[in-house]
Amino acid sequence: QRAPSPARPPQPLRPSQALAEPDPPRELPPAVAAAIEAASEAALTRGQLVHRLMQVLPGAPEERRAALAERIIESEMLDDAELGGSVLAEVLAALADPALGDALGPDSRAEVAIVGNVATERGDYAVSGRINRLVREPSGWHIIDFKTNRTPPAAFAGIDPTSILQMVLYRHLLTKMDPPAEVGGAPLF
């Protein structure tokens, strides 16, 4: 007897783009397109540096953080030391913030892969994402996602719905994995 065909796998869903709709292509004047590309490239460079520093520094002993950060900035910001210095100041301020102490502490983990399935009214989806910072405490899970390519909103209501949905998907997967644990999290701008 022929073996049955395997069940169709769930559609993939990336948490950071869960609400994304394809934008129709549009023509921009060359000068505007070049300015947008330059700004996007600068934001991407800054964001990559923030992510790298936030990935490495929390796990390093405080007395070694400055030297480690200097090496990272020198290797990744060869042409803009001023930007590297301002990013480092922001990262060190976040690391020193008591409200973020546990989430950015030495017991937290960086760049944690998370996968699972989510059932929705439109069908099942396979979710695959990466949590920027994750810590498990007696009270539950705490997740942080760095949004370094966006302007910080003035209030919670101003947070991009995609960022909120991304956190909801991470929370859902962690809750399925560890049902009795509470899960709290926030995008960090």
N, C-alpha and C positions, 0 to 999 in steps of 0.2 A: 504494500500500500504506500502511496506517495505520502511523504511527510507534509503536514500542513504548512502553509506560508507563515512566517513569523508575524506577530502583530506589528502594525505600523508604529514606529517609534514616535514619541511625542515631538512636536515641533520645537526647535530650539528657541530659547528666550534669553536674551542678555539683560540682566537687571538694570544696567546703566542706560539701556536704550529701550526699556519696556514700553514706553508710550510713543516711541518715535514713529513718524509717518514719513515716507520718502517725500522730499521736497521737489517740486517741479524745477527742472533746470531753468535758469534765467541768465540773461546776458547782463553783465555789469560793464561800465566804462573801464578801460584798462587801468587807469590810475586808481580807481576805487577798488578794483579787484586786487591790485598789488598792495594797497594799504591794508586791506582786510587780511590778505595772506601774511603780510609782515606782522600784523598784530596777533594773528592766530599762532604764528610761529613763536613769537615772544611769549605768549601765554602758555604754549605747550612746553617751552624750555623752562619757564618758571615753575610750572606744575610738576614737571618731571623732577626738578631739583627738590621741591617741597616733599614730594612722595619719597624720594630717595633718602632725604634726611630723616623724615618721620619713620621710615622703615628701619634705619640703622641706629639712630641716636638713642631711642628709648632703651634699647638693650645694652647700651654701652655704659660703663661706669662714668659717673659725672665728671671725674677728673680727666677722663680721656675724650670726652665729647668734643671739646673745642678743636683738638688736634685732628680728630677723625673728620669732623665737619670741614675743616680747612682743606684736607686732602680731597674730600668729595667735591667741594666747590671748585678747587683748582682743576680737577680732572673734567668737570662738567660745565664750567662757566669760564672757559679760557678767555673769552672776549668781553666779559662784562663782570668784573670783580665787584662793582658797586651793587649790581642786582643781587649777586651772590651774598654780599654782606647784609642786604636788607632782608632777603629770604631767611638767612640764618638767624637774624634778630627775631623775626616772627616765629620761627620754629622753636627757638630757645624760650621765648615768652610762653608759647603753648605748653612746652614741657614743664615750665615752672608753675603753671596755673594749677592751684590745688583742686579745682573742680575736675580737671582732666587727669589728675595724678594716677589713678588706678588704670584708666583706659590707655594711658601713654606710659605706664610704668614698666619695670623690667619683667613683670609676669604676663604682660600682654604679648600677643603674637602679631606679626606683620604679614600682610599679603597672603591671607588664608584663603585657599581655594574652597569653594562651596558649590555642591551640585545636588540636584534633586528634581522631583517632578511636582508640578503644581496643576491641580485640576481647576478649570475655569468653566464658565458657561459656554465658551467657544471651543472647548476641548482641552486636552492635556498638553502641557508644555514641559520640556526638559529645560531646567534652569541651570546655568553655569555662570558663576561669577567669582569675584575676588574681593574679599573684605579687607579694606586697608588696615584696620586695626581691630583686634578681637581679644577680649579678656573674659575669663570665667571666674566669677566670684561666688561666695556663698549665696548671695541674693539672686544670682543669675548671670546671663550673658550681657555684655556691653559691646556694642559695635560702633565704629566710627568710620565714616567714609569721607575722605578729603575731596572737596570740590574746589580745586585750585584754579580752574579755568573760568570761574564765574564770579561776578561781583556779589559780595555778601548782601543778602536781603536785610532790610531794616526791621522786619518782623517775620514771625513764623509763617504768616499768610503769604509772604513773598517768596517762599521757597519753591523752586521749580517742582511741579508735580512728578516729574520723572525721578527726581532725587528721592522724593517721599516713597514712590512705588518701589524703587530699588531697595530702600531700607525695609519696607513691608515684605518684600520677597525674601530678603535675608532673614528677617524675623520669623517668617513662616517656616523656612527650612530648618532653622535652629530649633524652633518649637517642636517640629516633627521629630527631630533627632533626639531632643532632650525634653520630653513633654512637661515635666513638672517645673522646669526652670522658667523664670521670667526673662524676657529679652527686651533690653532698652537700647536705643541707638539714636544717632543723629548725624546728618551731614555736617561737616566742619568746614567752614569757608575761611 
